[in-house]
Every structure is written in C-alpha cells, then in structure tokens.
Amino acid sequence: MLNLIELLLLFISVLLAVAFLTVAERKTLGYMQRRVGPNAVGYYGILMAIADAAKLLLKEIIIPTHADKLILFISPIISLVSALLCWSVIPFGPGITITDHNYGFILTLAISSIGVFGTLLAGWSANSKYSLLGSIRSTAQLISYELVLTTVVLLCILLAGTMNLSRYVELQQSIWLFIPLLPLSIIWFIGCVAECARPPFDNVEAESELVSGHMTEYSSSIFVLFFLSEYAPILFLSTLTSILFFGGGTGIILGIKACIFSFTYIWVRATLPRVRYDKLINLCWVIFLPLLFALALFIPALIYLIDAQIFI
C-alpha cells in the first residue's frame, strides 16, 4: 500500500514537472527567437501550462467516423503509463527508490519499449493516412534508436559490472563515466533526442508533411495524455543520462543535472533544422550500430588486458 502511495506521488510530481517543462520550453524558445513567449497567465507566464491543460480538458472529444474507438482511447494510456512507470527504478538518493531492483537497467529498457505500441496503435486506429504514416515513421525511428540506447546501456553495465542503478551511482563516486566513455555519451545523447522524437529528429510529427503525425485525430483529454507521454521521456532520459555518465546525485543535485540536460533538448530544437528521414535511419544503422558493436568488442578486450597486467 505504501509503495502504491509513493508511486502515485511520484507520478503527480513527474506530471507537474512535465507541465512546467512545456512552459520553460516555450519561454526559452521565445527568448532565443527574440520574442517574449507566454506571459499572460501568472508571473512571467509560469502558470500557462495549467491554463492550457484546462482549455484542452474542457474541449469536446471528436472521434473520426470510422475509427476504432476502443484502441483510440487505450493508445495514449499505454504511452503515458509506459513513460511514467520507468521512474519507479530511478534512485533519488542512497536507498531512496521505489523499486531497488537488481536488474533495474533491464527493467527500465523493458518498460520504456512498451510505449512504441501506443504510438503504433494510435496511428492505425484513427483511420487517417496522416496518422498511419506518422505512426509507421515513429515505430521505425523508436525501434532503431532503442537498439542504440540498449547497446550503450549494456556497454555501461559491462564496464560497471552491475545492473542495479543504486550500486551503479555508488561506483561513480571516484570518477564520472562520462570521462572515459566520452564517445559513448555523445552517441547516447543523440540517441535520446531521436528516441524522444525531438527536433532535429521530429520526423514523426513533421508539421509541414504530416500535420501532427499519429496525434492528428486526437483532441481534448486524450490529446493531453499523448502530449504528456511525449514530454515525460525527456525528463526521464535526462535523469538517466545524469545517472549513467555524470554520477547521479541525491535529491536536488540529480534534479539540477536533469534540468541542465532537459535544457539541451530545447537548445537543440531552437538551433538545428530537421534532418531528412532516410539520413536519420542511416545514422543509426550505418554509423552508430557498427561503431557500438566495435566498442562492444574493444571494451571487454581492454578490461581483460588491464586485469591481466594487474595480476602479472
């Protein structure tokens, strides 16, 4: 019962953080483009997210005539639950985690991979060509870059010798893994941006081509669920980045690190143009994966040689 209450509090905290991340993004983009951004509701527009949520929730739910209604409603729930459950294994400090699992990394990857089904089903159930094309693109992109992220995580596990996130953070007290694994951390960050379908890799909902991708036929409260499930992974992957390569942290330290990485997503959005879809997929299959498989051979060999030198 206590775990359930903790999980509920965590979900509420994440959803609130996501709401204010959207305001921060709009405000930052405004300043980067030499304009004000949202400033009508609250001090400097800080309550704009609450006003937007209220506006969307009060709107009518419009369902396309030939859509599969059940799957149309279930899809955003699958995506959001998958995005929120990932947080259950994150260590917020020594012993402060909801599920301190020995296979925490694998559990995280397994839960996060379920979100793809929500996107795929949403595109199929809406009975719209724009939604279907968006969901097909999304599925191809997410599955491709999930493979990249999984390989990076496995290499980090190989180096650390543990799958427990709390133990992994403890091992970085002397040196952050970002220093010896710099190429790996760069690949990880690019993979995270692509996995979240954020600019410059936002081919999933390329406004000029596909209206809003798999979310084209969504409105009102069910659109809010999809919107939250799109922004929640940004915060989660930012937190996981700080744990994987930057030593994690306790409470507010971890939060500050996650906020810095979340800001980089906004920065990249304001700076770079959209990458062509075929180039995005080629980047994964032609460059990143061969490079990661080469590192997967090199790192164990290096560890073996170092061990051999120590015991001589």
C-alpha positions in Angstrom: 0.0 0.0 0.0 2.9 2.4 0.9 4.6 1.6 -2.4 1.4 2.4 -4.2 1.1 5.8 -2.5 4.8 6.5 -3.2 4.3 5.6 -6.9 1.2 7.9 -7.1 3.1 10.8 -5.5 6.0 10.2 -8.0 3.5 10.2 -11.0 2.0 13.5 -9.8 5.4 15.1 -9.4 6.5 14.0 -12.8 3.3 15.3 -14.5 3.8 18.6 -12.7 7.4 18.8 -13.8 6.4 18.0 -17.4 3.8 20.8 -17.3 6.4 23.3 -16.2 8.9 21.9 -18.7 6.5 22.9 -21.6 6.3 26.5 -20.2 10.1 26.6 -19.8 10.5 25.3 -23.4 8.1 28.0 -24.9 9.7 30.7 -22.8 13.3 29.7 -23.8 12.4 29.4 -27.5 10.8 32.8 -27.2 14.0 34.4 -25.9 16.1 32.5 -28.4 14.0 33.8 -31.2 14.0 37.4 -29.8 10.4 37.5 -28.7 8.6 37.3 -25.3 6.9 33.9 -25.3 4.0 33.1 -23.0 3.5 35.9 -20.4 -0.3 36.2 -19.9 -1.1 33.8 -17.1 0.7 34.1 -13.8 4.1 35.7 -13.1 6.1 35.7 -16.4 3.6 33.2 -17.8 4.6 30.5 -15.3 1.0 29.2 -15.0 0.5 29.0 -18.7 0.7 25.1 -18.6 -2.3 25.0 -16.2 -4.3 27.3 -18.4 -3.5 25.2 -21.5 -4.4 22.0 -19.7 -7.8 23.5 -18.5 -8.5 24.7 -22.1 -7.8 21.2 -23.6 -9.7 19.3 -20.9 -12.8 21.4 -21.4 -12.9 20.9 -25.2 -15.1 18.3 -26.9 -13.7 14.9 -27.8 -14.1 14.5 -31.5 -13.8 10.9 -32.8 -13.4 10.2 -36.5 -16.4 8.3 -38.0 -14.6 5.0 -39.0 -12.0 5.0 -36.1 -11.6 2.0 -33.8 -12.9 3.9 -30.6 -11.6 1.4 -28.0 -8.0 1.4 -29.4 -8.1 5.1 -30.0 -8.7 5.7 -26.2 -6.3 2.9 -25.0 -3.3 4.0 -27.1 -2.4 7.3 -25.2 -2.9 5.5 -21.9 -0.4 2.8 -22.9 2.1 5.5 -23.9 1.7 7.5 -20.7 1.8 4.6 -18.3 4.9 3.3 -20.0 6.6 6.8 -19.7 5.6 7.1 -16.0 6.5 3.5 -14.8 10.1 4.0 -15.9 10.6 6.4 -13.0 10.0 3.6 -10.4 13.6 2.3 -10.7 15.3 5.7 -10.5 17.5 6.2 -7.3 16.9 9.7 -6.0 19.4 9.1 -3.2 21.0 6.3 -1.2 18.1 3.9 -0.5 15.5 6.4 -1.9 13.9 4.4 -4.7 10.5 2.8 -5.2 11.9 -0.4 -6.8 15.6 -1.1 -5.9 15.8 -3.9 -8.4 19.0 -5.9 -9.1 18.1 -5.8 -12.8 17.0 -2.1 -12.8 18.6 -1.2 -16.1 16.9 -4.1 -18.0 13.6 -3.3 -16.3 13.8 0.3 -17.4 14.5 -0.7 -21.0 11.7 -3.2 -21.0 9.1 -0.7 -19.6 10.1 2.1 -22.0 9.9 -0.2 -25.1 6.1 -0.7 -24.5 5.4 3.0 -25.3 6.0 2.2 -29.1 2.8 0.1 -29.1 0.7 3.1 -28.0 2.1 5.2 -31.0 1.6 2.4 -33.5 -2.0 1.6 -32.3 -2.9 5.3 -32.3 -1.9 5.7 -36.0 -3.7 2.6 -37.0 -6.9 3.1 -35.0 -7.6 6.7 -36.2 -8.2 5.5 -39.8 -6.3 8.5 -41.3 -3.4 8.4 -43.7 -1.5 11.1 -41.9 -1.8 9.3 -38.6 -0.8 6.0 -40.1 2.3 7.4 -41.9 3.3 9.2 -38.7 3.0 6.1 -36.6 4.9 4.0 -39.1 7.7 6.5 -39.1 7.6 6.7 -35.4 7.8 3.0 -34.9 10.8 2.6 -37.3 12.6 5.5 -35.6 11.9 4.4 -32.0 12.8 0.8 -32.6 16.0 1.8 -34.4 17.2 4.2 -31.7 16.0 1.9 -28.9 18.6 -0.5 -30.1 21.3 2.2 -29.9 20.3 3.1 -26.3 20.1 -0.5 -25.2 23.6 -1.2 -26.6 25.0 1.9 -24.8 23.4 0.8 -21.5 24.7 -2.8 -21.9 28.3 -1.4 -22.5 28.0 0.7 -19.3 26.8 -2.4 -17.4 29.7 -4.3 -18.8 32.1 -1.7 -17.5 30.5 -1.2 -14.1 29.7 -4.9 -13.5 26.2 -4.2 -12.1 22.6 -3.8 -13.3 21.5 -2.1 -10.1 21.1 1.6 -10.6 21.9 2.5 -6.9 25.1 0.4 -7.0 25.9 2.0 -10.4 25.7 5.5 -8.9 28.0 4.5 -5.9 30.6 3.2 -8.4 30.9 6.7 -9.9 32.0 8.4 -6.7 35.6 8.5 -7.7 35.2 9.2 -11.4 32.2 10.0 -13.6 31.9 7.5 -16.5 31.4 10.5 -18.9 35.3 11.0 -18.8 36.4 7.5 -20.0 33.3 7.0 -22.2 33.0 10.3 -24.0 32.3 8.9 -27.5 29.6 6.6 -25.9 28.0 9.5 -24.1 27.7 11.6 -27.3 26.1 8.7 -29.1 23.7 8.2 -26.1 22.7 11.9 -26.2 21.9 11.9 -29.9 20.0 8.6 -29.4 18.0 10.2 -26.6 17.0 13.1 -28.8 15.9 10.7 -31.6 14.1 8.4 -29.1 12.0 11.3 -27.8 11.3 12.3 -31.5 12.5 15.9 -30.7 13.9 18.4 -33.3 16.0 17.9 -35.3 14.7 14.3 -35.4 11.0 15.2 -35.2 10.1 13.4 -38.5 7.3 11.6 -36.6 5.1 14.7 -36.5 6.7 16.8 -39.2 4.1 19.7 -39.3 4.8 20.6 -42.9 4.3 17.0 -44.1 2.1 15.0 -41.7 0.0 17.7 -39.8 0.7 16.2 -36.3 1.7 12.6 -37.1 0.0 9.9 -35.0 -1.8 12.6 -32.9 -3.6 14.2 -35.9 -7.1 12.9 -35.0 -6.7 13.4 -31.2 -8.3 16.2 -29.3 -9.3 17.2 -25.7 -8.3 14.9 -22.8 -6.9 12.1 -24.9 -4.6 14.5 -26.7 -3.4 15.7 -23.2 -2.3 12.1 -22.4 -0.3 11.9 -25.6 1.2 15.3 -25.0 2.4 14.3 -21.5 3.7 11.0 -22.8 5.8 12.9 -25.3 7.4 15.2 -22.7 7.8 12.7 -19.8 10.6 10.7 -21.6 12.6 14.0 -22.0 12.8 14.3 -18.2 13.3 10.6 -17.7 16.2 10.3 -20.2 17.8 13.5 -18.9 17.7 11.9 -15.4 19.0 8.6 -16.7 21.8 10.5 -18.6 23.0 12.1 -15.3 22.9 8.6 -13.6 24.7 6.8 -16.5 27.5 9.2 -17.2 27.5 12.0 -14.6 27.4 10.2 -11.3 23.7 10.7 -10.5 23.2 12.5 -7.2 21.0 13.0 -4.2 17.7 14.8 -4.5 18.2 18.4 -5.7 21.7 17.6 -7.3 20.1 15.0 -9.5 17.2 17.4 -10.3 19.7 20.2 -11.3 21.6 17.8 -13.6 18.3 16.6 -15.2 17.2 20.2 -15.7 20.5 21.0 -17.5 20.1 18.1 -19.9 16.4 18.9 -20.4 17.5 22.4 -21.4 19.9 21.0 -24.1 16.8 19.4 -25.8 15.2 22.9 -26.0 18.5 24.4 -27.2 18.9 21.8 -30.0 15.3 22.5 -31.0 15.9 26.2 -31.4 19.2 25.8 -33.2 19.1 22.9 -35.7 16.9 22.3 -38.8 15.1 19.0 -39.3 17.2 16.0 -40.5 15.9 14.1 -43.6 14.2 10.8 -42.5 16.5 8.5 -44.6 19.6 10.2 -43.2 18.2 9.7 -39.6 17.7 6.0 -40.1 21.1 5.7 -41.9 22.8 7.5 -38.9 21.5 4.7 -36.7 22.1 1.6 -38.8 25.2 2.6 -40.8 27.2 4.7 -38.3 26.1 4.2 -34.7 25.4 0.5 -34.5 28.6 -0.7 -36.2 30.5 1.7 -34.0 28.8 0.4 -30.9 29.4 -3.2 -31.8 33.1 -2.4 -32.4 33.2 -0.8 -28.9 31.4 -3.9 -27.6 34.4 -6.0 -28.7 37.0 -3.4 -27.7 35.9 -2.6 -24.1 35.9 -6.3 -22.8 39.3 -6.8 -24.5 40.6 -3.7 -22.8 39.2 -4.8 -19.4 40.8 -8.3 -19.9 44.2 -6.7 -20.7 44.1 -4.4 -17.7 43.2 -7.3 -15.4 46.0 -9.4 -16.9 48.5 -6.6 -16.3 47.3 -6.2 -12.6 47.8 -9.9 -11.9 51.2 -10.2 -13.5 
